[in-house]
Amino acid sequence: MEKIKINFNEPHITYKLSDGTPVVGVTTAIGILNKPALVPWAYKRGKDGLSLYDSRDKAANIGTIVHARIMAYFKGFEVDNSNIAPDCWKASDESMKSFFEWAKNKKIIPLIIEEPMVNEKYKYGGTPDLYALIDDELTLTDFKTGSGIYDEHFIQLAAYLNLPTKDNLKVKKAIILNIPKSKDDSFQIKSISSKNLKDEFKIFLNCVNIYYLTKKIKNNKKGEV
C-alpha cells in the first residue's frame, strides 16, 4: 500500500470563484466567533503551571496526524510516520482505536473525500471531510479531534452542506465524530438532519458578511488622507 508523508507546513487552500476572485474559507469565517471552550482550557493549563503553547502545538500535531490517517483509510493509502515524533505517533494510535471501533460494523462507501468546493452565490469555500453512503444513507461526516463537540461545529456543518457537490448530492444527515487525542478527551458522536441546520447557516452567512465588511474597512483605512 502506498505511503504518503504529512506536510505539516502545507499552506492553507485558497478558494476562488470561477472568475478567479479569492473568497473566504469556512474555518476562517467561523473564526470570527468567540471560542469559549479555549478559556477554561487555558485557565487550567496556567493553574497547573503548564506551558500553554507547547501543549497546544503538540495537540494540534496529533490532531493533524489522526485526521490524515482517517482520510488515508478512506483513500486507500497509509501515512508515512518517518517525519513524526514517536510519542505523537503512539498517541495517534490510541486515537485511531476509537475510529476503527466506530467504523468496523458499518458499511461505508466513500463518494467525496476532502474535495475543495466553492459557493459562488455566498462567496465562500470549504473542504468537507467525507460524503459517503453509511449503511445506505447519504451522510456528510466531519471528523474532529479534541475535548468535545461545540456549537461552532454545527455552524461548520451547515456551511459544508450548502457547498455544491458534484452530481448535486442531496445529503439528509450530517455527523460530527469527535475522536479523542488524549486521555482527557472522550469519543463522541452527534448527528443531525440537514434540514435542522438552517439557523446555523444564517449565523455562518453573518460571519461571512462580517469578514468581508471588516476587510473592506481595513482597505478603506489604508486609503485615508
N, C-alpha and C positions, 0 to 999 in steps of 0.2 A: 504494500500500500504506500502511495506517495506521502512523503513528509514535507511539511512547509513550516518555515520559521515565522514567528511573530515579529513584526517590525514595531517595536514599542515607540518609535519616533515617527510613525507614519502620520503624515499631515491629515487634517480633517478634510472630509469631502466638501468640495464647493458645488453647491446646487445651482443650476442655471435654468432659466426659461428657454423656450425654443429659439428665442431671438438672441440668446447669449447673455442676457441680463442676470447677474448673480442674485440669488434670493436667500433668505434666512433658513437655517436648518431647524428642525423641530426642537432638538435639545437646547439650542441657543435661545430660541424664542421662549421656551418654558423656563429657562434660567433667569428670566426677569422676575419670576415669582420667588417669594421668600422660601427658604428651606428650613422649616422648624426642626426637622429631625437632626440637623447638624449641631444645633445649640446644646442640647443635653449631652450629645456625644463628646463635643469639645470640652464641655464643663467637666465631665467625668475623667477625661484624659488629663486635664490640668490638675484636678483634685488628687489624682493618683500619682502626680509628679512625672507623668509620661510625656514624651515628645508628641506634639500634635501632627507635625508634618511627616516624620519618619513613618509613623503608623499608617497615615492616610496614603502615602505613596506606596507602601508595601501592599496595603489592602487593595489599592487600585490595580497594582500589577497582578495580584491574584485574581481579581475580578476579570481583568483583560484575558488572562490565561484560561480561566474557566469558560468565558464566553467563546473564545476561539476554539476550545476543544469541543464545545457543544455544536458550533457551526461546522466544524470538521466532521463531526459524527454524521451530520445530515448531508454534507457534501461528498463524503466518501474518501477523506484523507485523514492523516494524523498530524498532530502538532509536533514539530521537532523541538525537543527541550534542551538542545545544546547551548542555547543562549539564555537559559532560565536558571535562576538560583535554585539549588536543590530543595531548600526549605519551602520556597514558593511552589515548586512543582509538587512536592509532597502535600502541601495544603490544598492544592487544586485536585489532587487525587481524592481527598476526603470529600470535597465538594461534588465531584463527579459521581460519587456513590449515590447521592440524593437524586441526581438527574437520571441515572440508569435505573434506579428503583421506580421512578415515575414512568419512564419510557418502556420498561420491559414487557408490560402486559397490554400495551396499546398498539393498535395498527396505525402507523403514521406514514402517510405518503406525502413527501415534500413537493410543493408546487413552485414556490418562490422563496429563495434563501438569500437574505441580505442584498436585496437589489435596490439601488438608489432610485427614488421616484420624485417627481415634482408636480405640485398642484399649480397649474397655470393661472387659475382663477384667483386663488387666495395668495399666490406668490410665496410659497414655502416648499421646502424639500425635506425628505427623510428617508431612512433606510430601515424598514421593519425587519425584524429578525426572521420570522418564518410564517409563510402561508402554507397550510397543509390540510389534507384530509386526515383528521384524527378520529378514529373509529367512525369513519364515513361521514363526519360532519366538517364542513369547511370552516376552518378556525385560523384566526390570527394569534400567534403566540409571541409574547415578548419575554425574554429571559433576563432576570435581574439577579444580582449578587449583592448581598448586604444584610442589613439588620431588619428589613421588613418591606412591606408594600405601603406606599403612601398615595395621597390624593393626586399628586402630580403625575404619577404613573398612569392613572386613568385618563388624565388630560393628554398624555402622550399617546395612549391607545387611540383616543378619539381622533387625534391628528393623523395617525397612521391609517386609520380606517377611511379617511377622506382623501387619501392619495390614490390616484388612478393606477390600477394594476393592469398588466397585460391580460387580455381576454375579459377585462372588467369583472373580476371575481366578486361575487356577492357573498361577503362574509357575514354569517349570522351570529357568531360568537367570538369573543376575544378572551384570551387567557394571559394572566401575568403569573409567571413561575419564578418564585424567589428561591435561589439556590444559596445555602449558607456558605460563607467563605471563612468563617472562624467558629470556634466552639460557642461563642456568644450569640450566633445567628441561628435562625430556625427556618426550616423548609416550609414554604407557604405557597398555596395556590389560590388564586381568585379568578373567577370567570364572570363575564357579564355579556348580556345581549348587546349587539351593536346598536340597536335602536334605543338603548338606555344611556347612550353617551352623548346625547345632543347638547346638554348643558355644558358638559366638559369641552365640547368642540367650540362652543361660544366663548368660553374662557380662553381657549387656545387662540382663537382669532383676535381676541383683545390683546393677548400677548404679542401677536404678530404686528398688530397696529401700533402698539407702544414701541416695539423695536424700531419700526420704520419712522415713527414720529421723532423718537429720540435721535436717531441717525440724522434726520432732516434738521433738527435743531442744532446738532453739533456742526453740521456742514454750513448752516447759516451763520453760526458764530465765527467760523473761520473767515467769513467774508465781511465781518463787521468793520465799520470805519469810525 
